[in-house]
Amino acid sequence: MSDHGKRLWGGRFASAPTEEVLAFMAGRDVAAIRPCDEALVPYDLDGSTAHATMLMECGIIPAESGRRILDGLAAIRAAHDAGEFRLDPALEDVHTNVERELARRIGDEHAAYLHTARSRNDQVLLDMRLWERDVARAIAAEARGLAEVLIALGREHRADIMPGFTHHQHATVTSLGHVLLGFVGGLVRTVERMADWLGRFNRCPLGAVTGYGTTFAIDRECVAELLGFPAIEEVSLDPVQTRGEAEAELVSALELGVQHAASLAGSLILLSTTEFRCITIADGFSTGSSIMPQKRNPDSLEVIKARAASVVGCSAGLRALAGRSLFGYNREQQWSKYIVMDAVREGLPCFGILASVLQTMTVDADRMAALADRGFIGATPLTEALCQERGLAFRVAKTVVERAVALSVAAGSADRVSYEALMQALAEAELPIDVSSDDVRAWQSPELVLSRLTHAGSPGPEAVLAAAEALTSRLGRRQV
Protein backbone atom coordinates (compact mmCIF):
# COMPACT_ATOMS: atom_id res chain seq x y z
CA MET A 1 0.00 0.00 0.00
CA SER A 2 1.31 3.48 -0.83
CA ASP A 3 1.94 6.17 1.79
CA HIS A 4 -1.18 7.90 0.47
CA GLY A 5 -3.15 4.80 1.35
CA LYS A 6 -1.82 4.73 4.91
CA ARG A 7 -2.97 8.26 5.66
CA LEU A 8 -6.54 9.54 5.64
CA TRP A 9 -5.86 11.87 2.70
CA GLY A 10 -3.60 12.25 -0.33
CA GLY A 11 -5.41 10.67 -3.26
CA ARG A 12 -5.63 13.94 -5.16
CA PHE A 13 -1.92 14.75 -4.61
CA ALA A 14 0.73 14.12 -7.24
CA SER A 15 3.42 13.94 -4.55
CA ALA A 16 3.44 13.52 -0.80
CA PRO A 17 5.20 15.59 1.87
CA THR A 18 8.57 14.27 2.97
CA GLU A 19 9.01 12.78 6.42
CA GLU A 20 10.78 15.99 7.46
CA VAL A 21 7.85 18.14 6.37
CA LEU A 22 5.32 15.79 7.98
CA ALA A 23 7.26 15.90 11.24
CA PHE A 24 7.36 19.70 11.06
CA MET A 25 3.60 19.85 10.58
CA ALA A 26 2.72 17.13 13.11
CA GLY A 27 4.75 18.69 15.91
CA ARG A 28 4.42 16.71 19.14
CA ASP A 29 1.27 14.85 18.16
CA VAL A 30 2.96 11.47 17.90
CA ALA A 31 6.66 12.21 18.47
CA ALA A 32 8.34 12.64 21.83
CA ILE A 33 10.70 15.50 22.65
CA ARG A 34 14.14 14.31 23.64
CA PRO A 35 15.50 15.37 27.05
CA CYS A 36 17.30 18.71 27.01
CA ASP A 37 20.56 17.32 28.34
CA GLU A 38 20.88 14.86 25.47
CA ALA A 39 21.64 17.87 23.29
CA LEU A 40 24.37 18.90 25.72
CA VAL A 41 26.39 15.67 25.78
CA PRO A 42 28.93 16.75 23.10
CA TYR A 43 29.34 20.14 24.74
CA ASP A 44 29.77 18.67 28.21
CA LEU A 45 32.48 16.41 26.84
CA ASP A 46 34.15 19.38 25.12
CA GLY A 47 34.08 21.39 28.32
CA SER A 48 35.35 18.55 30.48
CA THR A 49 38.16 17.84 28.02
CA ALA A 50 39.28 21.47 28.04
CA HIS A 51 38.96 21.68 31.83
CA ALA A 52 40.99 18.51 32.40
CA THR A 53 43.65 19.72 29.97
CA MET A 54 43.95 23.00 31.86
CA LEU A 55 44.12 21.24 35.24
CA MET A 56 46.98 19.10 33.94
CA GLU A 57 48.88 22.00 32.42
CA CYS A 58 48.54 24.00 35.63
CA GLY A 59 49.76 21.04 37.71
CA ILE A 60 46.56 21.01 39.72
CA ILE A 61 45.86 17.29 39.16
CA PRO A 62 48.28 14.36 38.68
CA ALA A 63 49.40 14.00 35.08
CA GLU A 64 48.58 10.30 35.00
CA SER A 65 45.02 10.91 36.18
CA GLY A 66 44.69 13.74 33.68
CA ARG A 67 45.75 11.50 30.80
CA ARG A 68 43.34 8.79 31.87
CA ILE A 69 40.54 11.34 32.15
CA LEU A 70 41.19 12.59 28.61
CA ASP A 71 41.29 9.04 27.25
CA GLY A 72 38.09 8.19 29.09
CA LEU A 73 36.29 11.27 27.79
CA ALA A 74 37.35 10.41 24.25
CA ALA A 75 35.97 6.89 24.71
CA ILE A 76 32.65 8.26 25.99
CA ARG A 77 32.47 10.56 22.97
CA ALA A 78 33.00 7.61 20.63
CA ALA A 79 30.30 5.66 22.47
CA HIS A 80 27.93 8.60 22.24
CA ASP A 81 28.58 9.02 18.53
CA ALA A 82 27.80 5.33 18.08
CA GLY A 83 24.55 5.66 20.02
CA GLU A 84 25.87 3.52 22.87
CA PHE A 85 26.00 6.13 25.63
CA ARG A 86 22.61 7.12 26.98
CA LEU A 87 21.69 9.32 29.90
CA ASP A 88 20.34 7.71 33.06
CA PRO A 89 17.50 9.83 34.50
CA ALA A 90 18.39 8.59 37.99
CA LEU A 91 21.63 10.57 37.74
CA GLU A 92 19.79 13.89 37.34
CA ASP A 93 21.78 15.56 34.57
CA VAL A 94 24.35 15.21 31.80
CA HIS A 95 27.21 16.27 34.07
CA THR A 96 26.67 13.49 36.59
CA ASN A 97 26.07 10.95 33.83
CA VAL A 98 29.38 11.79 32.18
CA GLU A 99 31.29 11.76 35.45
CA ARG A 100 29.80 8.43 36.55
CA GLU A 101 30.49 6.87 33.14
CA LEU A 102 34.04 8.18 33.31
CA ALA A 103 34.49 6.60 36.75
CA ARG A 104 33.15 3.31 35.43
CA ARG A 105 35.69 3.35 32.63
CA ILE A 106 38.84 4.62 34.36
CA GLY A 107 38.09 4.16 38.06
CA ASP A 108 37.03 6.56 40.79
CA GLU A 109 40.63 7.20 41.84
CA HIS A 110 41.25 9.05 38.56
CA ALA A 111 37.77 10.31 37.63
CA ALA A 112 37.43 12.02 41.02
CA TYR A 113 39.91 14.69 39.90
CA LEU A 114 37.77 15.96 37.01
CA HIS A 115 35.47 18.15 39.09
CA THR A 116 38.36 19.98 40.72
CA ALA A 117 37.81 23.77 40.63
CA ARG A 118 34.47 23.39 38.93
CA SER A 119 30.79 23.49 39.94
CA ARG A 120 27.77 22.29 38.06
CA ASN A 121 26.84 25.98 38.02
CA ASP A 122 29.63 27.02 35.69
CA GLN A 123 29.62 23.62 33.99
CA VAL A 124 26.04 24.02 32.75
CA LEU A 125 26.74 27.66 31.93
CA LEU A 126 29.55 26.50 29.68
CA ASP A 127 27.51 23.72 28.08
CA MET A 128 24.69 26.13 27.34
CA ARG A 129 27.00 28.84 26.04
CA LEU A 130 28.62 26.35 23.65
CA TRP A 131 25.22 25.07 22.51
CA GLU A 132 23.86 28.59 22.12
CA ARG A 133 26.88 29.64 20.11
CA ASP A 134 26.17 26.88 17.61
CA VAL A 135 22.46 27.75 17.65
CA ALA A 136 23.17 31.43 16.96
CA ARG A 137 25.23 30.43 13.95
CA ALA A 138 22.52 28.03 12.81
CA ILE A 139 19.81 30.69 13.10
CA ALA A 140 21.97 33.10 11.12
CA ALA A 141 22.59 30.47 8.44
CA GLU A 142 18.90 29.56 8.15
CA ALA A 143 17.78 33.20 8.05
CA ARG A 144 20.47 33.93 5.48
CA GLY A 145 19.32 30.99 3.36
CA LEU A 146 15.71 32.19 3.37
CA ALA A 147 16.85 35.73 2.55
CA GLU A 148 18.86 34.46 -0.41
CA VAL A 149 15.85 32.55 -1.74
CA LEU A 150 13.70 35.67 -1.46
CA ILE A 151 16.32 37.79 -3.21
CA ALA A 152 16.55 35.32 -6.09
CA LEU A 153 12.76 35.19 -6.43
CA GLY A 154 12.58 38.96 -6.13
CA ARG A 155 14.82 39.28 -9.16
CA GLU A 156 12.85 36.65 -11.06
CA HIS A 157 9.47 38.28 -10.40
CA ARG A 158 10.54 41.93 -10.57
CA ALA A 159 8.18 42.64 -13.49
CA ASP A 160 5.24 40.52 -12.30
CA ILE A 161 2.55 43.07 -11.50
CA MET A 162 0.29 42.55 -8.51
CA PRO A 163 -1.82 44.66 -6.18
CA GLY A 164 -0.27 46.13 -3.08
CA PHE A 165 -2.48 46.08 0.01
CA THR A 166 -3.11 48.23 3.05
CA HIS A 167 -5.78 47.27 5.59
CA HIS A 168 -6.32 44.10 3.50
CA GLN A 169 -7.69 46.32 0.71
CA HIS A 170 -6.29 47.17 -2.72
CA ALA A 171 -3.87 50.09 -2.31
CA THR A 172 -1.70 50.64 -5.37
CA VAL A 173 0.37 48.76 -7.91
CA THR A 174 3.45 46.80 -6.93
CA SER A 175 5.34 43.74 -8.15
CA LEU A 176 5.72 40.31 -6.65
CA GLY A 177 9.46 40.85 -6.65
CA HIS A 178 9.06 43.98 -4.55
CA VAL A 179 6.75 42.21 -2.10
CA LEU A 180 9.18 39.33 -1.64
CA LEU A 181 12.14 41.66 -1.14
CA GLY A 182 10.07 43.46 1.49
CA PHE A 183 10.63 40.49 3.80
CA VAL A 184 14.40 40.30 3.30
CA GLY A 185 15.37 43.22 5.53
CA GLY A 186 13.93 41.55 8.62
CA LEU A 187 15.92 38.41 7.88
CA VAL A 188 19.10 40.40 7.32
CA ARG A 189 18.55 42.02 10.70
CA THR A 190 18.14 38.54 12.20
CA VAL A 191 21.57 37.62 10.85
CA GLU A 192 22.95 40.88 12.24
CA ARG A 193 21.38 40.24 15.63
CA MET A 194 23.02 36.82 15.79
CA ALA A 195 26.38 38.44 15.07
CA ASP A 196 25.66 41.00 17.78
CA TRP A 197 24.68 38.23 20.20
CA LEU A 198 27.98 36.46 19.58
CA GLY A 199 29.83 39.71 20.15
CA ARG A 200 28.27 39.97 23.61
CA PHE A 201 28.02 36.37 24.77
CA ASN A 202 30.73 34.37 23.00
CA ARG A 203 32.76 34.44 26.21
CA CYS A 204 33.85 31.59 28.44
CA PRO A 205 32.06 31.33 31.81
CA LEU A 206 33.99 28.29 33.08
CA GLY A 207 35.99 29.15 36.16
CA ALA A 208 33.12 31.04 37.74
CA VAL A 209 32.53 27.89 39.81
CA THR A 210 29.57 28.71 42.10
CA GLY A 211 29.94 32.36 41.19
CA TYR A 212 32.66 33.13 43.71
CA GLY A 213 35.73 31.52 42.15
CA THR A 214 38.13 28.94 43.63
CA THR A 215 41.36 28.89 45.61
CA PHE A 216 42.94 26.71 42.90
CA ALA A 217 45.22 28.68 40.57
CA ILE A 218 43.26 27.91 37.41
CA ASP A 219 43.99 29.37 33.98
CA ARG A 220 40.65 30.50 32.58
CA GLU A 221 42.19 31.94 29.43
CA CYS A 222 43.61 28.51 28.61
CA VAL A 223 40.15 26.94 28.73
CA ALA A 224 38.67 29.77 26.69
CA GLU A 225 41.29 29.31 23.99
CA LEU A 226 40.81 25.54 23.89
CA LEU A 227 37.06 26.01 23.40
CA GLY A 228 37.33 28.76 20.79
CA PHE A 229 36.16 31.64 22.95
CA PRO A 230 37.86 34.99 22.25
CA ALA A 231 37.57 36.04 25.91
CA ILE A 232 36.40 35.05 29.38
CA GLU A 233 33.60 36.51 31.46
CA GLU A 234 35.44 39.15 33.50
CA VAL A 235 33.62 38.74 36.84
CA SER A 236 32.84 35.24 38.07
CA LEU A 237 29.51 36.22 39.63
CA ASP A 238 28.10 37.86 36.50
CA PRO A 239 27.35 34.81 34.30
CA VAL A 240 26.02 32.81 37.25
CA GLN A 241 23.48 35.31 38.53
CA THR A 242 22.45 36.52 35.06
CA ARG A 243 21.86 33.06 33.66
CA GLY A 244 18.94 33.43 31.30
CA GLU A 245 20.02 36.79 29.91
CA ALA A 246 21.95 35.29 27.02
CA GLU A 247 19.05 32.94 26.41
CA ALA A 248 16.51 35.78 26.51
CA GLU A 249 18.43 37.86 24.00
CA LEU A 250 18.96 34.89 21.69
CA VAL A 251 15.28 33.96 21.73
CA SER A 252 14.22 37.59 21.34
CA ALA A 253 16.24 37.80 18.13
CA LEU A 254 14.85 34.46 16.96
CA GLU A 255 11.34 35.67 17.82
CA LEU A 256 11.68 38.69 15.54
CA GLY A 257 13.00 36.51 12.74
CA VAL A 258 10.23 33.93 12.90
CA GLN A 259 7.63 36.66 13.17
CA HIS A 260 8.81 37.91 9.78
CA ALA A 261 8.56 34.34 8.49
CA ALA A 262 5.05 34.00 9.93
CA SER A 263 3.96 37.26 8.32
CA LEU A 264 5.14 36.06 4.93
CA ALA A 265 3.51 32.67 5.54
CA GLY A 266 0.19 34.37 6.28
CA SER A 267 0.43 36.39 3.07
CA LEU A 268 1.18 33.29 1.02
CA ILE A 269 -1.82 31.52 2.55
CA LEU A 270 -4.15 34.31 1.42
CA LEU A 271 -2.58 34.53 -2.03
CA SER A 272 -3.11 30.78 -2.47
CA THR A 273 -6.84 30.82 -1.69
CA THR A 274 -9.51 30.24 -4.31
CA GLU A 275 -10.46 33.89 -4.00
CA PHE A 276 -6.96 35.15 -4.85
CA ARG A 277 -5.52 32.25 -6.92
CA CYS A 278 -2.19 34.08 -7.30
CA ILE A 279 0.02 31.20 -6.20
CA THR A 280 -0.25 27.45 -5.71
CA ILE A 281 1.53 25.76 -2.82
CA ALA A 282 3.24 22.56 -3.92
CA ASP A 283 1.69 19.22 -2.92
CA GLY A 284 4.75 18.43 -0.84
CA PHE A 285 3.91 21.25 1.56
CA SER A 286 0.15 20.73 1.67
CA THR A 287 -2.18 18.27 3.37
CA GLY A 288 -5.65 16.96 2.69
CA SER A 289 -8.79 16.33 4.68
CA SER A 290 -10.14 13.19 6.31
CA ILE A 291 -13.57 13.96 4.84
CA MET A 292 -13.30 16.51 1.99
CA PRO A 293 -11.71 14.97 -1.13
CA GLN A 294 -10.85 18.27 -2.83
CA LYS A 295 -8.86 19.84 -0.02
CA ARG A 296 -5.29 21.13 -0.35
CA ASN A 297 -4.52 22.75 2.96
CA PRO A 298 -1.41 24.97 3.39
CA ASP A 299 -0.55 23.31 6.69
CA SER A 300 3.17 23.98 6.41
CA LEU A 301 2.53 27.73 6.34
CA GLU A 302 -0.08 27.59 9.10
CA VAL A 303 2.34 25.68 11.30
CA ILE A 304 4.98 28.37 10.78
CA LYS A 305 2.50 30.86 12.24
CA ALA A 306 1.83 28.57 15.20
CA ARG A 307 5.51 27.93 15.87
CA ALA A 308 6.22 31.65 15.73
CA ALA A 309 3.59 32.16 18.42
CA SER A 310 5.32 29.51 20.56
CA VAL A 311 8.62 31.36 20.25
CA VAL A 312 6.91 34.57 21.38
CA GLY A 313 5.70 32.73 24.47
CA CYS A 314 9.19 31.40 25.18
CA SER A 315 10.62 34.89 24.86
CA ALA A 316 8.16 36.19 27.43
CA GLY A 317 8.93 33.27 29.74
CA LEU A 318 12.66 33.96 29.69
CA ARG A 319 12.16 37.62 30.51
CA ALA A 320 9.89 36.67 33.40
CA LEU A 321 12.67 34.54 34.94
CA ALA A 322 15.14 37.38 35.21
CA GLY A 323 16.07 39.35 38.29
CA ARG A 324 13.65 38.12 40.95
CA SER A 325 16.00 36.71 43.60
CA LEU A 326 18.96 37.50 45.83
CA PHE A 327 22.24 37.75 43.91
CA GLY A 328 24.00 34.49 43.10
CA TYR A 329 22.63 31.24 41.71
CA ASN A 330 18.98 30.27 42.25
CA ARG A 331 17.34 27.10 40.99
CA GLU A 332 14.65 28.76 38.88
CA GLN A 333 17.40 29.82 36.49
CA GLN A 334 17.65 26.19 35.39
CA TRP A 335 14.31 26.62 33.61
CA SER A 336 15.96 28.97 31.14
CA LYS A 337 17.53 25.88 29.56
CA TYR A 338 14.17 24.27 28.89
CA ILE A 339 12.62 27.44 27.51
CA VAL A 340 15.44 28.35 25.14
CA MET A 341 15.55 24.80 23.79
CA ASP A 342 11.79 24.84 23.27
CA ALA A 343 12.09 28.11 21.36
CA VAL A 344 14.85 26.83 19.11
CA ARG A 345 13.09 23.54 18.45
CA GLU A 346 9.93 25.39 17.42
CA GLY A 347 11.45 28.31 15.57
CA LEU A 348 14.64 27.24 13.82
CA PRO A 349 13.04 24.89 11.24
CA CYS A 350 10.61 27.59 10.07
CA PHE A 351 13.17 29.36 7.90
CA GLY A 352 14.11 26.29 5.87
CA ILE A 353 10.54 25.07 5.43
CA LEU A 354 9.43 28.51 4.23
CA ALA A 355 12.36 28.68 1.82
CA SER A 356 11.33 25.34 0.34
CA VAL A 357 7.69 26.45 0.03
CA LEU A 358 8.82 29.54 -1.87
CA GLN A 359 11.11 27.59 -4.18
CA THR A 360 8.39 25.10 -5.13
CA MET A 361 5.31 27.32 -5.35
CA THR A 362 3.72 28.15 -8.71
CA VAL A 363 2.98 31.79 -9.56
CA ASP A 364 0.06 32.83 -11.78
CA ALA A 365 1.35 36.13 -13.16
CA ASP A 366 -1.73 36.68 -15.33
CA ARG A 367 -4.04 36.34 -12.35
CA MET A 368 -1.96 38.77 -10.30
CA ALA A 369 -1.96 41.29 -13.15
CA ALA A 370 -5.74 41.02 -13.45
CA LEU A 371 -6.17 41.71 -9.74
CA ALA A 372 -3.85 44.70 -10.09
CA ASP A 373 -6.41 46.40 -12.32
CA ARG A 374 -9.32 46.29 -9.88
CA GLY A 375 -10.65 48.21 -6.94
CA PHE A 376 -9.53 51.65 -8.20
CA ILE A 377 -5.92 50.65 -7.64
CA GLY A 378 -4.89 53.27 -10.19
CA ALA A 379 -6.46 56.15 -8.26
CA THR A 380 -3.25 57.18 -6.51
CA PRO A 381 -1.16 57.11 -9.72
CA LEU A 382 -3.94 59.10 -11.40
CA THR A 383 -3.71 61.67 -8.62
CA GLU A 384 0.06 61.88 -9.01
CA ALA A 385 -0.25 62.22 -12.79
CA LEU A 386 -2.57 65.21 -12.39
CA CYS A 387 0.15 66.78 -10.25
CA GLN A 388 3.04 65.88 -12.53
CA GLU A 389 1.39 66.34 -15.93
CA ARG A 390 -1.13 69.11 -15.25
CA GLY A 391 0.44 71.00 -12.36
CA LEU A 392 -2.23 70.51 -9.69
CA ALA A 393 -1.26 70.70 -6.04
CA PHE A 394 -1.40 67.24 -4.51
CA ARG A 395 -4.17 67.97 -2.00
CA VAL A 396 -6.30 69.49 -4.76
CA ALA A 397 -5.67 66.54 -7.07
CA LYS A 398 -6.53 64.03 -4.35
CA THR A 399 -9.81 65.79 -3.59
CA VAL A 400 -10.72 65.73 -7.29
CA VAL A 401 -9.90 62.03 -7.70
CA GLU A 402 -11.78 61.11 -4.52
CA ARG A 403 -14.85 62.75 -6.02
CA ALA A 404 -14.20 60.99 -9.33
CA VAL A 405 -14.04 57.63 -7.54
CA ALA A 406 -17.43 58.30 -5.92
CA LEU A 407 -18.93 59.30 -9.26
CA SER A 408 -17.48 56.20 -10.96
CA VAL A 409 -18.95 53.92 -8.30
CA ALA A 410 -22.33 55.59 -8.67
CA ALA A 411 -22.14 54.96 -12.41
CA GLY A 412 -21.45 51.25 -11.86
CA SER A 413 -17.66 51.07 -12.15
CA ALA A 414 -15.70 49.14 -9.53
CA ASP A 415 -12.25 49.09 -11.06
CA ARG A 416 -11.11 52.36 -12.65
CA VAL A 417 -11.97 56.05 -12.53
CA SER A 418 -13.89 56.80 -15.70
CA TYR A 419 -13.05 59.70 -17.97
CA GLU A 420 -16.54 61.11 -17.54
CA ALA A 421 -16.32 60.97 -13.75
CA LEU A 422 -12.96 62.73 -13.69
CA MET A 423 -14.14 65.49 -16.00
CA GLN A 424 -17.24 66.04 -13.85
CA ALA A 425 -15.10 66.19 -10.70
CA LEU A 426 -12.76 68.71 -12.34
CA ALA A 427 -15.73 70.78 -13.45
CA GLU A 428 -17.24 70.75 -9.96
CA ALA A 429 -13.91 71.97 -8.62
CA GLU A 430 -13.84 74.67 -11.31
CA LEU A 431 -10.57 73.36 -12.71
CA PRO A 432 -10.58 73.77 -16.52
CA ILE A 433 -7.85 71.23 -17.20
CA ASP A 434 -7.36 69.53 -20.55
CA VAL A 435 -7.30 65.77 -20.02
CA SER A 436 -8.03 63.16 -22.68
CA SER A 437 -9.68 59.79 -22.23
CA ASP A 438 -6.41 58.20 -23.34
CA ASP A 439 -4.61 60.06 -20.56
CA VAL A 440 -7.06 58.82 -17.94
CA ARG A 441 -6.73 55.27 -19.19
CA ALA A 442 -2.93 55.32 -19.41
CA TRP A 443 -2.36 56.97 -16.05
CA GLN A 444 -4.25 54.11 -14.38
CA SER A 445 -2.58 51.36 -16.40
CA PRO A 446 -0.76 48.98 -14.00
CA GLU A 447 1.98 48.38 -16.57
CA LEU A 448 2.64 52.10 -17.00
CA VAL A 449 2.45 52.70 -13.27
CA LEU A 450 5.05 50.02 -12.55
CA SER A 451 7.38 51.40 -15.22
CA ARG A 452 7.20 54.85 -13.63
CA LEU A 453 8.23 53.57 -10.21
CA THR A 454 11.95 54.20 -10.54
CA HIS A 455 13.19 55.70 -7.28
CA ALA A 456 15.37 53.71 -4.88
CA GLY A 457 13.43 51.06 -3.00
CA SER A 458 10.33 51.28 -5.18
CA PRO A 459 8.52 48.36 -6.89
CA GLY A 460 9.80 49.17 -10.39
CA PRO A 461 11.83 46.39 -12.04
CA GLU A 462 15.12 48.30 -12.10
CA ALA A 463 14.65 49.49 -8.53
CA VAL A 464 13.98 45.91 -7.43
CA LEU A 465 17.20 44.74 -9.07
CA ALA A 466 19.14 47.49 -7.33
CA ALA A 467 17.55 46.61 -3.98
CA ALA A 468 18.41 42.95 -4.49
CA GLU A 469 22.05 43.86 -5.07
CA ALA A 470 22.12 46.10 -2.00
CA LEU A 471 20.58 43.42 0.22
CA THR A 472 23.00 40.80 -1.08
CA SER A 473 25.89 43.11 -0.26
CA ARG A 474 24.53 43.76 3.22
CA LEU A 475 24.17 40.04 3.86
CA GLY A 476 27.76 39.52 2.81
CA ARG A 477 29.05 42.10 5.27
CA ARG A 478 27.84 40.20 8.34
CA GLN A 479 29.49 36.83 8.61
CA VAL A 480 28.54 34.81 11.69
Secondary structure as UniProt FT lines:
FT   HELIX           3..6
FT   TURN            11..12
FT   HELIX           19..26
FT   TURN            27..28
FT   HELIX           36..40
FT   HELIX           41..57
FT   TURN            58..59
FT   HELIX           63..81
FT   TURN            82..83
FT   HELIX           89..91
FT   HELIX           94..106
FT   HELIX           108..111
FT   TURN            112..117
FT   HELIX           120..156
FT   TURN            157..159
FT   STRAND          161..166
FT   TURN            167..168
FT   STRAND          169..175
FT   HELIX           176..181
FT   TURN            182..183
FT   HELIX           184..201
FT   TURN            206..207
FT   TURN            209..212
FT   HELIX           220..226
FT   TURN            227..228
FT   HELIX           237..241
FT   TURN            242..244
FT   HELIX           245..271
FT   TURN            274..276
FT   STRAND          279..280
FT   HELIX           283..285
FT   TURN            293..294
FT   HELIX           299..321
FT   TURN            322..323
FT   HELIX           331..334
FT   HELIX           335..360
FT   STRAND          362..363
FT   HELIX           365..371
FT   TURN            372..373
FT   TURN            375..378
FT   HELIX           379..390
FT   HELIX           394..410
FT   TURN            411..412
FT   HELIX           419..428
FT   TURN            429..430
FT   HELIX           437..443
FT   HELIX           446..452
FT   TURN            456..457
FT   HELIX           461..477
//
